[in-house]
Amino acid sequence: MQKNEPSASDHPPDSGGSTIHRNNTTHEDTLGHFRVGIYGWRKRCLYVLILVLLLMVIINLALTLWMLKVMEFSAEGMGHLKIVNGGIRLEGRAFVLDNLLASSIKSRYGQPIVIESSMNLTLSTRNKDGYLENFIFLGDDRFECLAKSFKIMDDRGVLLFSVDDQEVLVGADSLRVSGEGGTSFTGSVQTTLVRADSDLRLESPTGSLHVKAPQGVNIESRGGKINLLSFNDITLRSEVGSINLESSSILMPALPTAISTSRPTASKTHEIYQLCVCDNGKLFLAHPQHICAANSDDIICR
């Protein structure tokens, strides 16, 4: 028999086509041998990571619940801090570690409010431009206040004490100074009454003392005596009126006595002397038997 020879109509063997067919077959076999997914140590690491994340979520949730329990969070507030209409209400003690900004701080009705600081306490107010206007400092064994005016009133609104850059006003019925050293003033003092329980002493150790009044000055001692002591002169002067000394007795024991060379008018001696006045206003005494005159060389009228 003759072998069948390829005819002209048969396609010749295509080497390229045969190669493509073999490559497709090899790719299908390769896909069949590999499995899709995570296996081995990668799978174990993934499970460990998920377990760690789950544990962290549980710990965070437990800590959050513990903080809510400790801080006593509720729908009304947090612990002793309650949210009310118009602000917050704090029950018990509060420790402010930094600045506290509030427009009003009030205590409960019938309960006191205590503000305590371990070092010092400072209260200050500012104006609308932010500049310091009033300042109160309490600490270091001192109390300081910075303000344009300072006033103290009683429960009825009556002014008791007022201080500004013009004057210091005491509105009480009386001002009592109980110190042993008294009161020292560097300027003038204006008052209607100066009174002491025991002894009243007006003294100017290094300067002068002036007592003035537009209508009159009354010095009165109802149960004792009044002493006027001066190192130099004591002057009593009246511009228009007179000086009246009204008393049952007026004593001037230290007046000098003039020595007169004139002849006595009588030989009888008396203990009553004459009161004489020099032309410069000085007073002196003269013997009753002599004339009321002094020698020209006498220092009485000088």
Solvent accessible surface area in square Angstrom, and as a share of the most:
residue,aa,sasa,rsa
1,M,240,1.07
2,Q,172,0.76
3,K,182,0.77
4,N,152,0.78
5,E,147,0.66
6,P,114,0.72
7,S,60,0.39
8,A,111,0.86
9,S,94,0.61
10,D,82,0.42
11,H,168,0.75
12,P,106,0.67
13,P,136,0.85
14,D,96,0.50
15,S,93,0.60
16,G,38,0.37
17,G,36,0.35
18,S,54,0.35
19,T,57,0.33
20,I,110,0.56
21,H,130,0.58
22,R,140,0.51
23,N,89,0.46
24,N,82,0.42
25,T,63,0.37
26,T,84,0.49
27,H,111,0.49
28,E,118,0.53
29,D,78,0.41
30,T,57,0.33
31,L,113,0.56
32,G,67,0.64
33,H,154,0.69
34,F,153,0.64
35,R,194,0.71
36,V,152,0.87
37,G,55,0.52
38,I,93,0.47
39,Y,113,0.43
40,G,40,0.38
41,W,148,0.52
42,R,140,0.51
43,K,78,0.33
44,R,156,0.57
45,C,74,0.44
46,L,75,0.37
47,Y,124,0.47
48,V,89,0.51
49,L,100,0.50
50,I,92,0.47
51,L,118,0.58
52,V,67,0.39
53,L,93,0.46
54,L,98,0.49
55,L,100,0.50
56,M,102,0.46
57,V,92,0.53
58,I,96,0.48
59,I,84,0.43
60,N,85,0.44
61,L,105,0.52
62,A,56,0.44
63,L,94,0.47
64,T,68,0.40
65,L,103,0.51
66,W,154,0.54
67,M,108,0.48
68,L,78,0.39
69,K,159,0.67
70,V,81,0.46
71,M,84,0.37
72,E,103,0.46
73,F,103,0.43
74,S,68,0.44
75,A,114,0.88
76,E,113,0.51
77,G,11,0.11
78,M,63,0.28
79,G,14,0.14
80,H,112,0.50
81,L,54,0.27
82,K,44,0.19
83,I,122,0.62
84,V,63,0.36
85,N,159,0.82
86,G,95,0.91
87,G,38,0.36
88,I,114,0.58
89,R,96,0.35
90,L,82,0.41
91,E,53,0.24
92,G,70,0.67
93,R,190,0.69
94,A,58,0.45
95,F,157,0.65
96,V,82,0.47
97,L,172,0.86
98,D,115,0.60
99,N,128,0.66
100,L,108,0.54
101,L,165,0.82
102,A,67,0.52
103,S,125,0.80
104,S,71,0.46
105,I,104,0.53
106,K,174,0.74
107,S,51,0.33
108,R,142,0.52
109,Y,224,0.85
110,G,72,0.69
111,Q,107,0.48
112,P,112,0.71
113,I,91,0.46
114,V,123,0.71
115,I,108,0.55
116,E,143,0.64
117,S,55,0.36
118,S,116,0.75
119,M,152,0.68
120,N,58,0.30
121,L,48,0.24
122,T,63,0.36
123,L,94,0.47
124,S,59,0.38
125,T,73,0.42
126,R,150,0.55
127,N,59,0.30
128,K,200,0.85
129,D,101,0.53
130,G,38,0.37
131,Y,152,0.58
132,L,79,0.39
133,E,83,0.37
134,N,59,0.30
135,F,52,0.22
136,I,65,0.33
137,F,25,0.11
138,L,89,0.45
139,G,13,0.12
140,D,93,0.48
141,D,156,0.81
142,R,114,0.42
143,F,122,0.51
144,E,74,0.33
145,C,61,0.36
146,L,100,0.50
147,A,46,0.35
148,K,173,0.73
149,S,59,0.38
150,F,84,0.35
151,K,119,0.50
152,I,76,0.39
153,M,105,0.47
154,D,37,0.19
155,D,143,0.74
156,R,192,0.70
157,G,47,0.45
158,V,72,0.41
159,L,48,0.24
160,L,60,0.30
161,F,64,0.27
162,S,13,0.08
163,V,46,0.26
164,D,55,0.29
165,D,128,0.66
166,Q,155,0.69
167,E,104,0.47
168,V,96,0.55
169,L,82,0.41
170,V,53,0.30
171,G,35,0.34
172,A,47,0.36
173,D,157,0.81
174,S,70,0.45
175,L,126,0.63
176,R,174,0.63
177,V,80,0.46
178,S,105,0.68
179,G,47,0.45
180,E,187,0.84
181,G,84,0.81
182,G,49,0.47
183,T,71,0.41
184,S,108,0.69
185,F,125,0.52
186,T,152,0.88
187,G,59,0.57
188,S,116,0.75
189,V,83,0.48
190,Q,183,0.81
191,T,75,0.43
192,T,145,0.84
193,L,119,0.59
194,V,75,0.43
195,R,181,0.66
196,A,40,0.31
197,D,125,0.65
198,S,103,0.67
199,D,128,0.66
200,L,96,0.48
201,R,187,0.68
202,L,101,0.50
203,E,101,0.45
204,S,38,0.25
205,P,115,0.72
206,T,141,0.82
207,G,56,0.54
208,S,83,0.54
209,L,96,0.48
210,H,132,0.59
211,V,87,0.50
212,K,171,0.72
213,A,48,0.37
214,P,144,0.90
215,Q,182,0.81
216,G,49,0.48
217,V,72,0.42
218,N,145,0.74
219,I,115,0.58
220,E,123,0.55
221,S,47,0.30
222,R,219,0.80
223,G,85,0.81
224,G,57,0.55
225,K,165,0.70
226,I,84,0.43
227,N,111,0.57
228,L,115,0.57
229,L,175,0.87
230,S,49,0.32
231,F,202,0.84
232,N,119,0.61
233,D,125,0.65
234,I,90,0.46
235,T,105,0.61
236,L,112,0.55
237,R,194,0.71
238,S,46,0.30
239,E,145,0.65
240,V,150,0.86
241,G,55,0.52
242,S,86,0.55
243,I,85,0.43
244,N,109,0.56
245,L,115,0.57
246,E,158,0.71
247,S,78,0.51
248,S,123,0.79
249,S,70,0.45
250,I,92,0.47
251,L,147,0.73
252,M,85,0.38
253,P,131,0.83
254,A,96,0.75
255,L,39,0.19
256,P,62,0.39
257,T,55,0.32
258,A,2,0.02
259,I,130,0.66
260,S,19,0.12
261,T,119,0.69
262,S,37,0.24
263,R,210,0.76
264,P,70,0.44
265,T,109,0.63
266,A,54,0.42
267,S,114,0.74
268,K,136,0.58
269,T,111,0.64
270,H,94,0.42
271,E,166,0.75
272,I,137,0.69
273,Y,96,0.36
274,Q,56,0.25
275,L,99,0.49
276,C,4,0.03
277,V,94,0.54
278,C,11,0.06
279,D,145,0.75
280,N,83,0.42
281,G,49,0.47
282,K,92,0.39
283,L,60,0.30
284,F,6,0.03
285,L,40,0.20
286,A,2,0.02
287,H,64,0.29
288,P,38,0.24
289,Q,23,0.10
290,H,41,0.18
291,I,97,0.49
292,C,63,0.38
293,A,40,0.31
294,A,35,0.27
295,N,51,0.26
296,S,117,0.75
297,D,104,0.54
298,D,33,0.17
299,I,125,0.63
300,I,19,0.10
301,C,44,0.26
302,R,164,0.60
